[in-house]
Amino acid sequence: MNRLDRTTVTTSAAPPVPETAHAAPTRTLALTSAATAVALMTYTAPMVTLPDTAAALHTSVSAQAWLLNGTPLGLAALLLVAGSLADDYGRRRIFLSGTVALGITTALGALANSTWLFTLTRIAQGAASAAILASGLGLIVHAFPSPRGRLHATGVWGAFVSGGIAAGPLLAGGIASTLDWRVAYAVLGAAALVVALLGTRALTESRAPRGGRPDLAGALTFGLALVALVAALTLGRDGWLRAPVGLLLAAFLVLTAVFVVVERRSRTPMIDLGLLRHRRFLASSAGGLFTGLAVIGLFSFLPALLQRTLGLSAMDTAWLLLLWSGLSFAVALQARRLAGRVSPRHQLALGFALHAAGVLTMLGALDAGSWTRLLPGFVVSGVGSGLLNAALPLLAVESVPTARAAMGSGAQQTFRYIGSCAGVALTIALVTSTGGLAHGADIAIGVSAGLAGLAAVSVLALRERG
């Protein structure tokens, strides 16, 4: 029997309180969803303010990938270790620590006066968000032990992922148009601290201790490998055959190999590599990776592209992006009704297919100078994104033993934000390395559609053997 299968869940004793049986789980779902929304709002805030932020920080075009990639880099590097720490040392403890850290680091982002300082605060925000996302889903799984309750809760949580993506650009764009882009970070930092304050009394502790020490060596090698990969993808825009790019890619491969060795020898690894033999876990990981690579990568840079090619304001692009992200929120919230009729794996495949079909309708829109031609693509892709955000958290917790739910969530989301880092860097490289932004945008859109089509085929192929 696998070591993970023998792991048991222990929870700290809580005194009885005169409340309904559903009050505590409802509060857990509300607070974890709220914190998740704030984390995603912080993540997506720079999408519509990128031109203003780059101008204020004197950031070159090639370096703008760092302004967008700081948070997903922190997320990808720390999600696995955050999930393991949450399972071992307490999901409530890690969740509250992450929420407080997100509040502080987001507020510090408003004070940054250079590209590198802003990027460092964004990486710190990503690390704090990793603690929230990994432990939050673990708290939900513990609060909703029944399959029906878990289906409902993960659906709501996935909807708030889409809701945060929708609200972040709208808040940042609205504040930037009347005040300053820095004020948005102060507001989001305060919101995170409010959620942390409410969580100190409303959440109960749960854990699945395995014994042993935290896998710090694994966290270090994995984080350095990701930094090397993102740096290589960012610098590659200026020439893929240059020595620095080759050295960084070589460093990524070496560090990844070291990480595998460390995980195999560790008593308490961040991720049980044996899970890679299970097709459901591979489907969850592939779904997360391609969501970041094909969907988030394109839509992270698209708002700034619309401002530069069509002359739209930050608020105009925020409203336009809301069509995509708002539909994603609504669909993710209702997607639980598909339970029993459409499996999470088929739901992923459908979501990727809709994204591919939607973005292909956007080809030529920027060259024609018409934002209205983007609307059908935003609608279809938004529906697909909602299906992805609803299916991914459910598949993540189903692909690992229940006691390791936070680790399963962390693993799937790690692949999601690795894909996001690579997708943003790839999109910017494709858009800016051709004769014009509009032509480059069409190439990026075509690549995004192709990756989504590949993802749909991959997750369908990864079905469990009968």
C-alpha positions in Angstrom: 0.0 0.0 0.0 1.2 3.5 -0.8 2.5 5.5 2.1 0.0 8.2 1.4 -2.9 5.8 1.5 -2.0 5.0 5.1 -2.0 8.6 6.2 -4.8 9.6 8.6 -6.4 12.9 9.2 -6.4 14.3 12.7 -8.1 17.5 13.7 -7.7 19.6 16.8 -10.6 19.3 19.2 -13.1 22.2 19.2 -15.6 22.9 22.0 -19.2 22.5 21.0 -21.0 25.6 20.1 -24.7 26.4 19.8 -24.9 26.6 16.0 -26.3 24.7 13.1 -24.3 21.8 11.7 -23.7 23.7 8.5 -22.5 27.0 10.0 -18.9 26.1 10.4 -18.4 24.6 6.9 -20.2 27.6 5.4 -17.9 30.0 7.2 -14.9 28.0 6.1 -16.1 28.1 2.4 -16.9 31.8 2.6 -13.5 32.8 4.1 -11.4 30.6 1.9 -13.3 31.7 -1.2 -12.9 35.4 -0.2 -9.2 35.0 0.4 -8.8 33.1 -2.9 -10.6 36.0 -4.7 -8.3 38.6 -3.1 -5.2 36.5 -4.1 -6.4 36.3 -7.7 -7.4 40.0 -7.8 -3.8 40.8 -6.7 -2.5 38.5 -9.4 -4.6 40.0 -12.2 -4.4 43.7 -11.1 -1.4 44.6 -13.3 -3.1 43.3 -16.5 -4.9 46.6 -17.3 -2.4 48.9 -15.6 0.8 47.4 -17.2 1.4 50.4 -19.4 1.1 52.9 -16.5 3.2 50.7 -14.2 5.9 50.1 -16.8 6.1 53.9 -17.5 6.3 54.7 -13.8 9.0 52.1 -13.1 10.8 52.8 -16.5 10.5 49.1 -17.5 11.5 48.1 -21.0 9.2 46.0 -23.2 11.3 42.9 -22.8 11.3 43.2 -19.0 7.6 43.7 -18.7 7.2 40.0 -18.5 8.7 40.2 -15.0 5.9 42.6 -13.9 3.3 40.0 -14.9 5.3 36.9 -14.0 6.4 37.8 -10.4 3.3 36.5 -8.7 2.9 33.3 -10.8 6.6 32.6 -10.2 6.1 32.9 -6.4 3.0 30.7 -6.7 4.6 28.0 -8.8 7.7 27.9 -6.6 5.9 27.6 -3.2 2.6 25.9 -3.9 4.0 22.4 -3.4 5.8 23.2 -0.2 2.8 25.2 1.1 0.5 22.2 0.5 2.8 19.9 2.3 3.3 22.3 5.2 -0.4 22.8 5.5 -1.1 19.0 5.7 1.7 18.5 8.2 1.6 21.6 10.4 -2.0 22.8 10.1 -4.1 24.2 7.2 -5.6 27.0 9.3 -2.1 28.1 10.5 -0.7 28.2 6.9 -3.8 29.9 5.6 -3.8 32.7 8.1 -0.1 33.2 7.8 -0.4 33.5 4.0 -3.3 35.9 4.2 -1.5 38.2 6.5 1.7 38.0 4.3 -0.4 38.8 1.2 -1.8 41.9 2.9 1.6 43.2 3.9 3.4 42.4 0.6 0.6 43.8 -1.6 0.7 47.0 0.3 4.5 47.1 -0.1 4.0 46.8 -3.9 2.4 50.2 -3.9 5.7 51.7 -2.6 8.0 50.1 -5.1 10.0 52.6 -7.2 11.9 50.2 -9.6 11.2 47.2 -11.8 13.1 44.8 -9.6 11.6 46.0 -6.3 8.1 45.7 -7.8 9.0 42.3 -9.1 10.3 41.1 -5.7 7.1 42.3 -4.0 5.1 40.4 -6.7 7.1 37.2 -6.1 6.4 37.6 -2.3 2.7 38.1 -3.1 2.8 34.9 -5.1 4.4 33.0 -2.2 1.7 34.3 0.2 -1.0 33.4 -2.3 0.5 29.9 -2.6 -0.2 29.4 1.2 -3.7 30.6 0.7 -4.6 28.5 -2.3 -3.1 25.2 -1.2 -4.3 25.3 2.4 -7.7 26.8 1.5 -8.7 23.9 -0.6 -7.4 21.5 2.1 -9.6 23.3 4.6 -12.6 23.0 2.3 -12.1 19.2 1.8 -11.9 18.7 5.6 -15.0 20.8 6.2 -17.0 19.0 3.5 -16.2 15.3 3.8 -19.1 14.0 1.7 -18.8 13.7 -2.1 -21.9 15.8 -2.7 -20.8 18.5 -0.2 -17.2 18.5 -1.7 -18.6 18.9 -5.2 -20.6 21.9 -4.2 -17.8 23.5 -2.2 -15.1 23.0 -4.8 -17.5 24.4 -7.4 -18.0 27.6 -5.4 -14.2 27.9 -4.7 -13.5 27.5 -8.4 -16.0 30.2 -9.2 -14.3 32.6 -6.9 -11.0 31.9 -8.8 -12.8 33.2 -11.8 -14.4 36.0 -9.7 -11.1 37.2 -8.5 -9.7 37.2 -12.1 -12.8 39.2 -13.1 -12.7 41.7 -10.3 -8.9 42.4 -10.2 -8.6 44.3 -13.5 -11.9 46.1 -12.9 -10.8 47.4 -9.5 -7.3 48.3 -10.7 -8.6 49.9 -13.9 -11.2 51.9 -12.0 -8.8 53.2 -9.4 -6.1 53.9 -12.0 -8.5 56.0 -14.1 -9.4 58.3 -11.1 -6.4 58.1 -8.7 -3.2 56.1 -9.2 -2.4 52.5 -10.0 -0.5 52.2 -6.7 -3.7 52.8 -4.7 -5.2 49.5 -6.0 -2.5 47.6 -4.2 -3.1 49.4 -0.9 -6.8 48.5 -1.2 -6.1 44.8 -1.9 -3.6 44.6 0.9 -6.2 46.0 3.4 -8.8 43.5 2.1 -6.4 40.5 2.7 -5.8 41.7 6.3 -9.5 41.9 6.9 -10.0 38.3 5.8 -7.1 37.2 8.0 -8.8 39.0 11.0 -12.1 37.2 10.4 -10.4 33.9 9.9 -8.7 33.9 13.3 -12.1 33.2 15.0 -14.1 31.4 12.3 -11.7 28.7 11.1 -10.8 25.4 12.9 -7.5 23.6 12.5 -7.0 20.3 10.6 -3.9 18.5 9.5 -2.5 15.1 8.3 0.9 14.9 10.0 3.5 12.5 8.5 6.4 13.2 10.8 9.8 14.4 9.7 11.1 17.8 8.7 9.9 20.1 6.0 11.3 19.4 2.5 13.4 22.6 2.4 15.9 21.2 0.0 13.2 20.2 -2.4 11.6 23.7 -2.1 14.9 25.4 -2.8 15.9 23.3 -5.8 12.4 23.5 -7.3 12.2 27.3 -6.8 15.6 27.9 -8.4 14.7 25.7 -11.3 11.6 27.8 -12.0 13.5 31.0 -11.8 16.0 29.7 -14.3 13.2 28.6 -16.7 11.3 31.9 -16.5 14.5 33.9 -16.9 15.4 31.9 -20.0 11.9 32.4 -21.5 12.0 36.1 -20.8 15.6 36.6 -22.2 14.8 34.4 -25.2 12.9 37.2 -26.8 16.2 38.8 -27.7 17.7 35.7 -29.2 17.2 32.0 -28.3 20.7 31.0 -29.3 22.5 33.4 -27.0 24.8 32.0 -24.3 22.8 33.3 -21.2 19.6 31.6 -22.5 21.3 28.3 -23.1 23.0 28.4 -19.7 19.7 29.2 -17.9 17.9 26.3 -19.7 20.8 24.0 -18.8 20.5 25.2 -15.2 16.7 24.5 -15.3 17.3 20.9 -16.4 20.1 20.2 -13.9 18.1 21.7 -11.0 15.0 19.7 -12.0 17.0 16.5 -12.0 18.4 17.4 -8.5 14.8 18.0 -7.4 13.8 14.6 -8.5 16.7 13.0 -6.6 15.9 15.0 -3.5 12.2 14.0 -3.6 13.0 10.4 -3.9 15.3 10.4 -0.9 13.2 12.6 1.4 11.1 11.1 4.1 8.5 13.8 3.7 8.7 15.0 0.1 6.8 18.0 -1.2 5.2 15.6 -3.8 5.0 11.9 -3.9 6.6 11.1 -7.3 4.7 7.8 -7.3 1.6 9.8 -8.1 2.9 10.4 -11.6 2.0 6.8 -12.4 -1.7 7.6 -11.8 -3.5 8.9 -14.9 -6.0 11.0 -12.9 -3.1 12.9 -11.3 -1.5 13.3 -14.7 -4.7 14.6 -16.1 -5.0 17.1 -13.2 -1.4 18.3 -13.7 -1.7 18.5 -17.5 -5.0 20.5 -17.1 -3.3 22.9 -14.8 -0.2 23.3 -17.0 -2.1 24.0 -20.2 -4.6 26.3 -18.5 -1.7 28.5 -17.6 0.2 28.1 -20.9 -2.7 28.5 -23.3 -5.4 30.5 -21.4 -3.7 32.6 -18.7 -0.6 33.3 -20.7 -2.6 34.9 -23.5 -5.2 36.8 -21.5 -2.6 38.2 -19.1 -1.0 40.3 -21.8 -4.0 40.9 -24.0 -5.4 43.9 -22.1 -2.1 45.8 -22.5 -2.0 44.8 -26.1 -5.5 46.2 -26.6 -4.5 49.5 -25.1 -1.5 49.8 -27.4 -3.1 48.7 -30.6 -6.7 50.0 -30.2 -6.0 53.0 -28.0 -8.4 51.8 -25.2 -8.1 53.1 -21.7 -7.3 50.9 -18.7 -11.0 51.0 -17.6 -12.2 50.2 -21.2 -10.0 47.1 -21.3 -11.1 46.1 -17.8 -14.8 46.2 -18.9 -13.9 44.2 -22.0 -12.0 41.7 -20.0 -15.0 41.4 -17.6 -17.0 39.8 -20.4 -14.5 37.0 -20.5 -13.8 36.6 -16.8 -17.4 37.4 -15.7 -18.8 34.6 -17.9 -16.0 32.4 -16.5 -17.3 33.1 -13.0 -20.9 32.4 -13.8 -20.2 29.2 -15.6 -17.9 27.9 -12.9 -20.6 28.6 -10.3 -23.2 26.6 -12.3 -20.9 23.8 -13.5 -21.6 21.7 -10.5 -24.9 20.9 -12.1 -22.9 18.8 -14.6 -22.0 16.3 -11.9 -22.9 12.8 -12.7 -23.4 13.6 -16.4 -20.0 15.0 -17.4 -16.8 13.8 -15.7 -14.2 16.5 -14.6 -11.8 15.1 -17.3 -14.4 15.5 -20.1 -15.3 18.9 -18.7 -11.6 19.9 -19.0 -11.5 18.8 -22.6 -14.6 20.7 -23.4 -13.3 23.8 -21.7 -10.0 23.7 -23.7 -11.9 23.1 -27.0 -14.2 26.1 -26.3 -11.1 28.3 -25.6 -9.5 27.2 -28.8 -12.6 27.9 -30.8 -13.2 31.3 -29.1 -9.7 32.7 -29.6 -9.6 31.7 -33.2 -12.5 34.0 -33.9 -10.4 36.9 -32.7 -7.8 36.5 -35.5 -7.4 39.7 -37.4 -9.5 41.8 -35.0 -6.5 44.0 -33.8 -5.2 44.5 -37.4 -8.7 45.7 -38.4 -8.8 48.0 -35.4 -12.1 46.6 -34.2 -12.7 45.7 -30.6 -16.3 44.5 -31.4 -14.8 41.6 -33.4 -13.3 40.4 -30.2 -16.7 39.9 -28.4 -17.7 36.5 -29.7 -14.2 35.1 -28.8 -14.4 36.6 -25.3 -17.8 34.9 -24.8 -16.9 31.5 -26.1 -13.5 31.4 -24.3 -15.1 32.7 -21.1 -17.5 29.8 -21.0 -14.5 27.4 -21.6 -12.5 29.1 -18.9 -15.4 28.7 -16.4 -15.5 24.9 -17.2 -11.8 24.7 -16.6 -11.9 26.5 -13.3 -14.7 24.4 -12.0 -13.2 21.0 -13.0 -9.6 21.6 -12.0 -10.0 21.9 -8.2 -12.4 18.8 -8.1 -10.0 16.7 -10.1 -7.1 17.9 -8.0 -8.5 16.6 -4.7 -9.9 13.4 -6.3 -6.5 12.6 -7.8 -4.8 12.1 -4.3 -5.7 10.5 -1.0 -8.1 12.6 1.0 -5.5 13.2 3.8 -3.2 14.9 1.2 -5.8 17.2 -0.3 -3.7 20.3 0.2 -0.7 18.7 -1.5 -3.0 17.6 -4.4 -4.2 21.2 -4.7 -0.7 22.6 -4.5 0.6 20.2 -7.2 -2.2 21.0 -9.8 -1.9 24.7 -9.2 1.9 24.5 -9.4 1.6 23.2 -12.9 -1.0 25.9 -13.6 1.4 28.7 -12.6 4.4 27.2 -14.3 2.3 27.2 -17.4 1.3 30.8 -16.7 4.9 32.0 -16.3 5.9 30.3 -19.5 2.7 31.4 -21.3 3.2 35.1 -20.5 6.8 35.0 -21.6 5.9 33.2 -24.8 3.0 35.5 -25.6 5.2 38.6 -25.2 8.0 37.1 -27.2 5.6 36.2 -30.0 3.8 39.5 -30.0 6.9 41.7 -29.9 9.3 39.7 -32.1 7.5 40.3 -35.4 6.9 43.2 -37.7 3.9 44.7 -35.9 1.9 44.1 -32.7 -1.3 43.2 -34.5 0.5 40.5 -36.6 2.3 39.2 -33.5 -1.0 39.0 -31.7 -2.5 36.8 -34.4 0.5 34.5 -34.0 0.1 34.4 -30.2 -3.6 33.7 -30.6 -2.9 30.8 -33.1 -0.4 29.3 -30.7 -2.8 29.6 -27.8 -5.5 27.8 -29.8 -3.1 25.0 -30.8 -2.0 24.5 -27.2 -5.6 24.3 -26.0 -6.4 21.7 -28.7 -3.4 19.7 -27.6 -4.6 19.9 -24.0 -8.1 18.7 -24.9 -6.6 15.6 -26.6 -4.2 15.0 -23.7 -6.7 15.0 -20.9 -9.0 12.7 -22.9 -6.2 10.3 -23.5 -5.4 10.2 -19.7 -8.3 8.1 -18.6 -8.1 5.5 -15.9 -7.6 2.0 -17.0 -10.6 -0.2 -16.4 
